[in-house]
Amino acid sequence: MEANTRYRLVADEVAAACEACGRAPEAVRLVAVSKTVGPEAVAAAYEAGARDFGENRPDSLVAKAPAFPEARWHFIGNIQSRRIPDIVAHAHLIHSLYQQRHAEKIDRVAAELGKVQDVLVEVNVSGEASKSGATPDEAPALVAACAALPHVRVRGLMTMAPQGDPAAATDAFRGLAALAEAIRAQLPPDKAAAFTELSMGMSDDWPAAIACGATIVRVGRAIFSDSYQE
Ligand SMILES: *Cc1c(COP(=O)(O)O)cnc(C)c1O
């Protein structure tokens, strides 16, 4: 199967999963994580209707985004301060912000570019040492600090669930949803109105994430890998 066929299959499955738990299909955005593939596979998914793509390295973002100006490009990788100008120049949404000093630099760079940068705060809900992100305890203050920056708009939270353990993944998704609700209740009304996104769920666990309230799922291998088996 090619990326266009697999994209359509996953997009249909996402819509069906929404309906199965009483949510509207347009309540969940499917981000096609193209970090392992070149522009040909991106073009195939684009032809099949994909308009949201995810990249985890600034160089790949810079290389691919200008070729697909109608698509929305999501930055989902580790943020290095010196790469923030490249990220802000191309990113529709940054999913992986968890340091206040990076938020402050994003704000300065976005101001220079005349844009307001949408961001999500990444939270390490499971507490695994291998995962990055703010702790659930740190997240409320970080969201509040981001909300105070004029050229940053904090849209919600993101997490990576433990892999290979469906029960632990579901716990992480539920934990992120509950944390977002608690944070939202503390935000001023205008900031709370923008704080609506939950980016959670990848190839192996996106159905559980949708059942727990994901508004964005980030799917790579199930769309772009020839060898992926459900
Ligand atoms: C690679 C990646 C994904 C996609 O993972 P798959 O298992 O290939 O679907 C999602 N989110 C982040 C942050 C990633 O780095």
The ligand as a Tripos MOL2 file, in Angstrom:
@<TRIPOS>MOLECULE
LIG
   15    15     1     0     0
SMALL
NO_CHARGES

@<TRIPOS>ATOM
      1 C1          7.3100   10.0080   15.7260 C.3       1 LIG1
      2 C2          6.3260   10.6980   16.5670 C.ar      1 LIG1
      3 C3          4.9590   10.4230   16.4380 C.ar      1 LIG1
      4 C4          4.4070    9.3780   15.4880 C.3       1 LIG1
      5 O1          4.7020    8.0920   15.9880 O.3       1 LIG1
      6 P1          4.1980    6.7680   15.2200 P.3       1 LIG1
      7 O2          4.3500    5.7090   16.2450 O.co2     1 LIG1
      8 O3          5.0920    6.6070   14.0370 O.co2     1 LIG1
      9 O4          2.7930    6.9930   14.8340 O.co2     1 LIG1
     10 C5          4.0760   11.1370   17.2290 C.ar      1 LIG1
     11 N1          4.5100   12.0690   18.1000 N.ar      1 LIG1
     12 C6          5.8170   12.3620   18.2550 C.ar      1 LIG1
     13 C7          6.2210   13.4060   19.2290 C.3       1 LIG1
     14 C8          6.7680   11.6720   17.5060 C.ar      1 LIG1
     15 O5          8.0620   11.9730   17.6640 O.3       1 LIG1
@<TRIPOS>BOND
     1     1     2 1
     2     2     3 ar
     3     2    14 ar
     4     3     4 1
     5     3    10 ar
     6     4     5 1
     7     5     6 1
     8     6     7 2
     9     6     8 1
    10     6     9 1
    11    10    11 ar
    12    11    12 ar
    13    12    13 1
    14    12    14 ar
    15    14    15 1
@<TRIPOS>SUBSTRUCTURE
     1 LIG1         1 GROUP 0 **** ****
